[in-house]
Amino acid sequence: MSLDPFLLSVLVCPKCKGDLSQVQNPEGLACNTCHLLYPVKEDIPVMLIEEALPYSGMPSA
């Protein structure tokens, strides 16, 4: 997964409006404040709180 850097700079966590980090395993965008992972499906971030997964790992760009 390789998101456009501009898109990544604009996207925020829908729940807390915090910054997101791109992670590879599992593939998605992680919020370290809410401890949620927003999955990326077919190169499209799914930015729905209802679709977010629990996340406690360290971000890896």
PDB file of N, CA, C and O in Angstrom:
ATOM      1  N   MET A   1       0.851  -1.172   0.000  1.00  0.00           N
ATOM      2  CA  MET A   1       0.000   0.000   0.000  1.00  0.00           C
ATOM      3  C   MET A   1       0.892   1.227   0.000  1.00  0.00           C
ATOM      4  O   MET A   1       1.835   1.331   0.784  1.00  0.00           O
ATOM      5  N   SER A   2       0.583   2.139  -0.877  1.00  0.00           N
ATOM      6  CA  SER A   2       1.313   3.393  -0.923  1.00  0.00           C
ATOM      7  C   SER A   2       0.327   4.513  -1.196  1.00  0.00           C
ATOM      8  O   SER A   2      -0.070   4.745  -2.338  1.00  0.00           O
ATOM      9  N   LEU A   3      -0.062   5.202  -0.141  1.00  0.00           N
ATOM     10  CA  LEU A   3      -1.002   6.306  -0.296  1.00  0.00           C
ATOM     11  C   LEU A   3      -0.270   7.571  -0.698  1.00  0.00           C
ATOM     12  O   LEU A   3       0.893   7.768  -0.345  1.00  0.00           O
ATOM     13  N   ASP A   4      -0.945   8.409  -1.425  1.00  0.00           N
ATOM     14  CA  ASP A   4      -0.414   9.708  -1.806  1.00  0.00           C
ATOM     15  C   ASP A   4      -0.055  10.479  -0.532  1.00  0.00           C
ATOM     16  O   ASP A   4      -0.884  10.575   0.373  1.00  0.00           O
ATOM     17  N   PRO A   5       1.157  11.030  -0.441  1.00  0.00           N
ATOM     18  CA  PRO A   5       1.555  11.773   0.762  1.00  0.00           C
ATOM     19  C   PRO A   5       0.605  12.929   1.105  1.00  0.00           C
ATOM     20  O   PRO A   5       0.373  13.214   2.280  1.00  0.00           O
ATOM     21  N   PHE A   6       0.063  13.586   0.088  1.00  0.00           N
ATOM     22  CA  PHE A   6      -0.887  14.669   0.361  1.00  0.00           C
ATOM     23  C   PHE A   6      -2.152  14.114   1.014  1.00  0.00           C
ATOM     24  O   PHE A   6      -2.659  14.692   1.976  1.00  0.00           O
ATOM     25  N   LEU A   7      -2.664  12.997   0.495  1.00  0.00           N
ATOM     26  CA  LEU A   7      -3.855  12.383   1.072  1.00  0.00           C
ATOM     27  C   LEU A   7      -3.597  11.992   2.518  1.00  0.00           C
ATOM     28  O   LEU A   7      -4.433  12.241   3.386  1.00  0.00           O
ATOM     29  N   LEU A   8      -2.464  11.390   2.779  1.00  0.00           N
ATOM     30  CA  LEU A   8      -2.124  10.983   4.132  1.00  0.00           C
ATOM     31  C   LEU A   8      -2.015  12.191   5.068  1.00  0.00           C
ATOM     32  O   LEU A   8      -2.358  12.088   6.246  1.00  0.00           O
ATOM     33  N   SER A   9      -1.547  13.317   4.567  1.00  0.00           N
ATOM     34  CA  SER A   9      -1.425  14.512   5.404  1.00  0.00           C
ATOM     35  C   SER A   9      -2.772  15.152   5.702  1.00  0.00           C
ATOM     36  O   SER A   9      -2.904  15.881   6.685  1.00  0.00           O
ATOM     37  N   VAL A  10      -3.776  14.890   4.867  1.00  0.00           N
ATOM     38  CA  VAL A  10      -5.100  15.488   5.039  1.00  0.00           C
ATOM     39  C   VAL A  10      -6.021  14.608   5.888  1.00  0.00           C
ATOM     40  O   VAL A  10      -6.856  15.123   6.631  1.00  0.00           O
ATOM     41  N   LEU A  11      -5.872  13.289   5.782  1.00  0.00           N
ATOM     42  CA  LEU A  11      -6.750  12.379   6.509  1.00  0.00           C
ATOM     43  C   LEU A  11      -6.483  12.437   8.013  1.00  0.00           C
ATOM     44  O   LEU A  11      -5.333  12.503   8.448  1.00  0.00           O
ATOM     45  N   VAL A  12      -7.552  12.412   8.794  1.00  0.00           N
ATOM     46  CA  VAL A  12      -7.454  12.356  10.254  1.00  0.00           C
ATOM     47  C   VAL A  12      -8.394  11.265  10.744  1.00  0.00           C
ATOM     48  O   VAL A  12      -9.264  10.806  10.004  1.00  0.00           O
ATOM     49  N   CYS A  13      -8.220  10.858  11.973  1.00  0.00           N
ATOM     50  CA  CYS A  13      -9.081   9.857  12.582  1.00  0.00           C
ATOM     51  C   CYS A  13     -10.505  10.411  12.671  1.00  0.00           C
ATOM     52  O   CYS A  13     -10.703  11.497  13.216  1.00  0.00           O
ATOM     53  N   PRO A  14     -11.489   9.694  12.154  1.00  0.00           N
ATOM     54  CA  PRO A  14     -12.869  10.171  12.215  1.00  0.00           C
ATOM     55  C   PRO A  14     -13.411  10.279  13.639  1.00  0.00           C
ATOM     56  O   PRO A  14     -14.345  11.039  13.894  1.00  0.00           O
ATOM     57  N   LYS A  15     -12.829   9.524  14.561  1.00  0.00           N
ATOM     58  CA  LYS A  15     -13.329   9.518  15.938  1.00  0.00           C
ATOM     59  C   LYS A  15     -12.767  10.678  16.768  1.00  0.00           C
ATOM     60  O   LYS A  15     -13.522  11.402  17.416  1.00  0.00           O
ATOM     61  N   CYS A  16     -11.430  10.855  16.745  1.00  0.00           N
ATOM     62  CA  CYS A  16     -10.815  11.869  17.618  1.00  0.00           C
ATOM     63  C   CYS A  16     -10.180  13.025  16.848  1.00  0.00           C
ATOM     64  O   CYS A  16      -9.721  13.992  17.455  1.00  0.00           O
ATOM     65  N   LYS A  17     -10.148  12.937  15.525  1.00  0.00           N
ATOM     66  CA  LYS A  17      -9.525  13.937  14.648  1.00  0.00           C
ATOM     67  C   LYS A  17      -8.008  13.992  14.813  1.00  0.00           C
ATOM     68  O   LYS A  17      -7.377  14.988  14.460  1.00  0.00           O
ATOM     69  N   GLY A  18      -7.423  12.914  15.353  1.00  0.00           N
ATOM     70  CA  GLY A  18      -5.975  12.834  15.534  1.00  0.00           C
ATOM     71  C   GLY A  18      -5.260  12.380  14.270  1.00  0.00           C
ATOM     72  O   GLY A  18      -5.889  11.985  13.288  1.00  0.00           O
ATOM     73  N   ASP A  19      -3.935  12.444  14.312  1.00  0.00           N
ATOM     74  CA  ASP A  19      -3.104  12.026  13.181  1.00  0.00           C
ATOM     75  C   ASP A  19      -3.160  10.516  12.995  1.00  0.00           C
ATOM     76  O   ASP A  19      -3.369   9.762  13.946  1.00  0.00           O
ATOM     77  N   LEU A  20      -2.968  10.091  11.753  1.00  0.00           N
ATOM     78  CA  LEU A  20      -2.942   8.679  11.403  1.00  0.00           C
ATOM     79  C   LEU A  20      -1.556   8.300  10.901  1.00  0.00           C
ATOM     80  O   LEU A  20      -0.862   9.105  10.281  1.00  0.00           O
ATOM     81  N   SER A  21      -1.168   7.065  11.180  1.00  0.00           N
ATOM     82  CA  SER A  21       0.102   6.522  10.696  1.00  0.00           C
ATOM     83  C   SER A  21      -0.190   5.363   9.765  1.00  0.00           C
ATOM     84  O   SER A  21      -1.057   4.533  10.040  1.00  0.00           O
ATOM     85  N   GLN A  22       0.534   5.313   8.667  1.00  0.00           N
ATOM     86  CA  GLN A  22       0.375   4.217   7.719  1.00  0.00           C
ATOM     87  C   GLN A  22       1.124   3.002   8.270  1.00  0.00           C
ATOM     88  O   GLN A  22       2.299   3.106   8.623  1.00  0.00           O
ATOM     89  N   VAL A  23       0.446   1.843   8.345  1.00  0.00           N
ATOM     90  CA  VAL A  23       1.069   0.605   8.816  1.00  0.00           C
ATOM     91  C   VAL A  23       0.918  -0.464   7.743  1.00  0.00           C
ATOM     92  O   VAL A  23       0.017  -0.402   6.906  1.00  0.00           O
ATOM     93  N   GLN A  24       1.809  -1.437   7.779  1.00  0.00           N
ATOM     94  CA  GLN A  24       1.834  -2.464   6.727  1.00  0.00           C
ATOM     95  C   GLN A  24       1.197  -3.776   7.149  1.00  0.00           C
ATOM     96  O   GLN A  24       0.606  -4.460   6.314  1.00  0.00           O
ATOM     97  N   ASN A  25       1.296  -4.150   8.422  1.00  0.00           N
ATOM     98  CA  ASN A  25       0.787  -5.463   8.827  1.00  0.00           C
ATOM     99  C   ASN A  25       0.064  -5.357  10.149  1.00  0.00           C
ATOM    100  O   ASN A  25       0.726  -5.318  11.186  1.00  0.00           O
ATOM    101  N   PRO A  26      -1.244  -5.308  10.173  1.00  0.00           N
ATOM    102  CA  PRO A  26      -2.146  -5.369   9.021  1.00  0.00           C
ATOM    103  C   PRO A  26      -2.142  -4.048   8.264  1.00  0.00           C
ATOM    104  O   PRO A  26      -1.823  -2.999   8.823  1.00  0.00           O
ATOM    105  N   GLU A  27      -2.495  -4.113   7.001  1.00  0.00           N
ATOM    106  CA  GLU A  27      -2.460  -2.950   6.127  1.00  0.00           C
ATOM    107  C   GLU A  27      -3.571  -1.975   6.513  1.00  0.00           C
ATOM    108  O   GLU A  27      -4.744  -2.344   6.567  1.00  0.00           O
ATOM    109  N   GLY A  28      -3.185  -0.722   6.781  1.00  0.00           N
ATOM    110  CA  GLY A  28      -4.199   0.269   7.118  1.00  0.00           C
ATOM    111  C   GLY A  28      -3.600   1.554   7.655  1.00  0.00           C
ATOM    112  O   GLY A  28      -2.395   1.793   7.567  1.00  0.00           O
ATOM    113  N   LEU A  29      -4.479   2.375   8.214  1.00  0.00           N
ATOM    114  CA  LEU A  29      -4.099   3.633   8.835  1.00  0.00           C
ATOM    115  C   LEU A  29      -4.436   3.538  10.313  1.00  0.00           C
ATOM    116  O   LEU A  29      -5.580   3.270  10.681  1.00  0.00           O
ATOM    117  N   ALA A  30      -3.440   3.757  11.158  1.00  0.00           N
ATOM    118  CA  ALA A  30      -3.603   3.560  12.592  1.00  0.00           C
ATOM    119  C   ALA A  30      -3.677   4.889  13.328  1.00  0.00           C
ATOM    120  O   ALA A  30      -2.940   5.828  13.028  1.00  0.00           O
ATOM    121  N   CYS A  31      -4.588   4.948  14.303  1.00  0.00           N
ATOM    122  CA  CYS A  31      -4.676   6.081  15.218  1.00  0.00           C
ATOM    123  C   CYS A  31      -4.155   5.604  16.565  1.00  0.00           C
ATOM    124  O   CYS A  31      -4.756   4.734  17.195  1.00  0.00           O
ATOM    125  N   ASN A  32      -3.040   6.173  17.006  1.00  0.00           N
ATOM    126  CA  ASN A  32      -2.452   5.757  18.271  1.00  0.00           C
ATOM    127  C   ASN A  32      -3.148   6.386  19.470  1.00  0.00           C
ATOM    128  O   ASN A  32      -2.906   5.975  20.605  1.00  0.00           O
ATOM    129  N   THR A  33      -4.008   7.373  19.241  1.00  0.00           N
ATOM    130  CA  THR A  33      -4.773   7.970  20.330  1.00  0.00           C
ATOM    131  C   THR A  33      -5.980   7.090  20.659  1.00  0.00           C
ATOM    132  O   THR A  33      -6.209   6.762  21.823  1.00  0.00           O
ATOM    133  N   CYS A  34      -6.744   6.711  19.647  1.00  0.00           N
ATOM    134  CA  CYS A  34      -7.944   5.880  19.830  1.00  0.00           C
ATOM    135  C   CYS A  34      -7.630   4.390  19.834  1.00  0.00           C
ATOM    136  O   CYS A  34      -8.467   3.579  20.231  1.00  0.00           O
ATOM    137  N   HIS A  35      -6.422   4.026  19.394  1.00  0.00           N
ATOM    138  CA  HIS A  35      -6.019   2.621  19.251  1.00  0.00           C
ATOM    139  C   HIS A  35      -6.953   1.886  18.287  1.00  0.00           C
ATOM    140  O   HIS A  35      -7.438   0.789  18.565  1.00  0.00           O
ATOM    141  N   LEU A  36      -7.187   2.543  17.133  1.00  0.00           N
ATOM    142  CA  LEU A  36      -8.006   1.963  16.081  1.00  0.00           C
ATOM    143  C   LEU A  36      -7.204   1.873  14.788  1.00  0.00           C
ATOM    144  O   LEU A  36      -6.314   2.684  14.534  1.00  0.00           O
ATOM    145  N   LEU A  37      -7.534   0.877  13.983  1.00  0.00           N
ATOM    146  CA  LEU A  37      -6.914   0.708  12.674  1.00  0.00           C
ATOM    147  C   LEU A  37      -8.010   0.789  11.620  1.00  0.00           C
ATOM    148  O   LEU A  37      -8.976   0.027  11.650  1.00  0.00           O
ATOM    149  N   TYR A  38      -7.848   1.716  10.695  1.00  0.00           N
ATOM    150  CA  TYR A  38      -8.780   1.857   9.578  1.00  0.00           C
ATOM    151  C   TYR A  38      -8.185   1.084   8.408  1.00  0.00           C
ATOM    152  O   TYR A  38      -7.153   1.480   7.866  1.00  0.00           O
ATOM    153  N   PRO A  39      -8.826  -0.019   8.011  1.00  0.00           N
ATOM    154  CA  PRO A  39      -8.238  -0.876   6.969  1.00  0.00           C
ATOM    155  C   PRO A  39      -8.224  -0.201   5.595  1.00  0.00           C
ATOM    156  O   PRO A  39      -9.003   0.711   5.316  1.00  0.00           O
ATOM    157  N   VAL A  40      -7.327  -0.676   4.763  1.00  0.00           N
ATOM    158  CA  VAL A  40      -7.249  -0.237   3.372  1.00  0.00           C
ATOM    159  C   VAL A  40      -7.668  -1.420   2.520  1.00  0.00           C
ATOM    160  O   VAL A  40      -7.044  -2.480   2.572  1.00  0.00           O
ATOM    161  N   LYS A  41      -8.712  -1.244   1.741  1.00  0.00           N
ATOM    162  CA  LYS A  41      -9.221  -2.302   0.875  1.00  0.00           C
ATOM    163  C   LYS A  41      -9.131  -1.839  -0.568  1.00  0.00           C
ATOM    164  O   LYS A  41      -9.700  -0.812  -0.937  1.00  0.00           O
ATOM    165  N   GLU A  42      -8.415  -2.600  -1.380  1.00  0.00           N
ATOM    166  CA  GLU A  42      -8.205  -2.273  -2.792  1.00  0.00           C
ATOM    167  C   GLU A  42      -7.649  -0.851  -2.951  1.00  0.00           C
ATOM    168  O   GLU A  42      -8.108  -0.083  -3.797  1.00  0.00           O
ATOM    169  N   ASP A  43      -6.662  -0.521  -2.129  1.00  0.00           N
ATOM    170  CA  ASP A  43      -5.966   0.776  -2.123  1.00  0.00           C
ATOM    171  C   ASP A  43      -6.852   1.950  -1.730  1.00  0.00           C
ATOM    172  O   ASP A  43      -6.510   3.097  -2.019  1.00  0.00           O
ATOM    173  N   ILE A  44      -7.985   1.690  -1.076  1.00  0.00           N
ATOM    174  CA  ILE A  44      -8.880   2.756  -0.625  1.00  0.00           C
ATOM    175  C   ILE A  44      -9.033   2.646   0.893  1.00  0.00           C
ATOM    176  O   ILE A  44      -9.472   1.610   1.391  1.00  0.00           O
ATOM    177  N   PRO A  45      -8.676   3.707   1.639  1.00  0.00           N
ATOM    178  CA  PRO A  45      -8.860   3.667   3.093  1.00  0.00           C
ATOM    179  C   PRO A  45     -10.347   3.672   3.449  1.00  0.00           C
ATOM    180  O   PRO A  45     -11.121   4.473   2.926  1.00  0.00           O
ATOM    181  N   VAL A  46     -10.725   2.774   4.339  1.00  0.00           N
ATOM    182  CA  VAL A  46     -12.107   2.704   4.814  1.00  0.00           C
ATOM    183  C   VAL A  46     -12.161   3.510   6.111  1.00  0.00           C
ATOM    184  O   VAL A  46     -11.772   3.020   7.172  1.00  0.00           O
ATOM    185  N   MET A  47     -12.643   4.743   6.017  1.00  0.00           N
ATOM    186  CA  MET A  47     -12.591   5.679   7.133  1.00  0.00           C
ATOM    187  C   MET A  47     -13.910   5.734   7.909  1.00  0.00           C
ATOM    188  O   MET A  47     -14.389   6.813   8.258  1.00  0.00           O
ATOM    189  N   LEU A  48     -14.487   4.570   8.171  1.00  0.00           N
ATOM    190  CA  LEU A  48     -15.714   4.480   8.947  1.00  0.00           C
ATOM    191  C   LEU A  48     -15.385   3.936  10.336  1.00  0.00           C
ATOM    192  O   LEU A  48     -14.713   2.912  10.457  1.00  0.00           O
ATOM    193  N   ILE A  49     -15.850   4.608  11.374  1.00  0.00           N
ATOM    194  CA  ILE A  49     -15.581   4.154  12.732  1.00  0.00           C
ATOM    195  C   ILE A  49     -16.099   2.734  12.934  1.00  0.00           C
ATOM    196  O   ILE A  49     -15.465   1.929  13.617  1.00  0.00           O
ATOM    197  N   GLU A  50     -17.241   2.430  12.343  1.00  0.00           N
ATOM    198  CA  GLU A  50     -17.845   1.106  12.483  1.00  0.00           C
ATOM    199  C   GLU A  50     -16.990  -0.001  11.862  1.00  0.00           C
ATOM    200  O   GLU A  50     -17.099  -1.159  12.265  1.00  0.00           O
ATOM    201  N   GLU A  51     -16.147   0.337  10.892  1.00  0.00           N
ATOM    202  CA  GLU A  51     -15.295  -0.641  10.205  1.00  0.00           C
ATOM    203  C   GLU A  51     -13.898  -0.728  10.824  1.00  0.00           C
ATOM    204  O   GLU A  51     -13.115  -1.604  10.456  1.00  0.00           O
ATOM    205  N   ALA A  52     -13.582   0.167  11.756  1.00  0.00           N
ATOM    206  CA  ALA A  52     -12.252   0.198  12.357  1.00  0.00           C
ATOM    207  C   ALA A  52     -12.024  -1.043  13.229  1.00  0.00           C
ATOM    208  O   ALA A  52     -12.954  -1.602  13.810  1.00  0.00           O
ATOM    209  N   LEU A  53     -10.767  -1.445  13.296  1.00  0.00           N
ATOM    210  CA  LEU A  53     -10.359  -2.614  14.076  1.00  0.00           C
ATOM    211  C   LEU A  53      -9.526  -2.150  15.273  1.00  0.00           C
ATOM    212  O   LEU A  53      -8.883  -1.103  15.203  1.00  0.00           O
ATOM    213  N   PRO A  54      -9.527  -2.907  16.360  1.00  0.00           N
ATOM    214  CA  PRO A  54      -8.653  -2.555  17.493  1.00  0.00           C
ATOM    215  C   PRO A  54      -7.196  -2.610  17.053  1.00  0.00           C
ATOM    216  O   PRO A  54      -6.809  -3.474  16.267  1.00  0.00           O
ATOM    217  N   TYR A  55      -6.399  -1.691  17.560  1.00  0.00           N
ATOM    218  CA  TYR A  55      -4.986  -1.632  17.167  1.00  0.00           C
ATOM    219  C   TYR A  55      -4.136  -1.193  18.357  1.00  0.00           C
ATOM    220  O   TYR A  55      -4.429  -0.188  19.005  1.00  0.00           O
ATOM    221  N   SER A  56      -3.096  -1.947  18.630  1.00  0.00           N
ATOM    222  CA  SER A  56      -2.211  -1.586  19.742  1.00  0.00           C
ATOM    223  C   SER A  56      -0.742  -1.620  19.350  1.00  0.00           C
ATOM    224  O   SER A  56       0.126  -1.402  20.196  1.00  0.00           O
ATOM    225  N   GLY A  57      -0.450  -1.891  18.086  1.00  0.00           N
ATOM    226  CA  GLY A  57       0.936  -1.992  17.634  1.00  0.00           C
ATOM    227  C   GLY A  57       1.588  -0.650  17.406  1.00  0.00           C
ATOM    228  O   GLY A  57       0.929   0.390  17.392  1.00  0.00           O
ATOM    229  N   MET A  58       2.881  -0.692  17.228  1.00  0.00           N
ATOM    230  CA  MET A  58       3.637   0.517  16.929  1.00  0.00           C
ATOM    231  C   MET A  58       3.504   0.806  15.447  1.00  0.00           C
ATOM    232  O   MET A  58       3.499  -0.123  14.639  1.00  0.00           O
ATOM    233  N   PRO A  59       3.396   2.091  15.065  1.00  0.00           N
ATOM    234  CA  PRO A  59       3.268   2.414  13.639  1.00  0.00           C
ATOM    235  C   PRO A  59       4.556   2.104  12.885  1.00  0.00           C
ATOM    236  O   PRO A  59       5.661   2.254  13.408  1.00  0.00           O
ATOM    237  N   SER A  60       4.378   1.669  11.641  1.00  0.00           N
ATOM    238  CA  SER A  60       5.532   1.449  10.766  1.00  0.00           C
ATOM    239  C   SER A  60       5.210   2.043   9.403  1.00  0.00           C
ATOM    240  O   SER A  60       4.315   1.567   8.705  1.00  0.00           O
ATOM    241  N   ALA A  61       5.940   3.075   9.031  1.00  0.00           N
ATOM    242  CA  ALA A  61       5.683   3.767   7.765  1.00  0.00           C
ATOM    243  C   ALA A  61       6.199   2.916   6.672  1.00  0.00           C
ATOM    244  O   ALA A  61       6.099   3.285   5.502  1.00  0.00           O
TER     245      ALA A  61
END
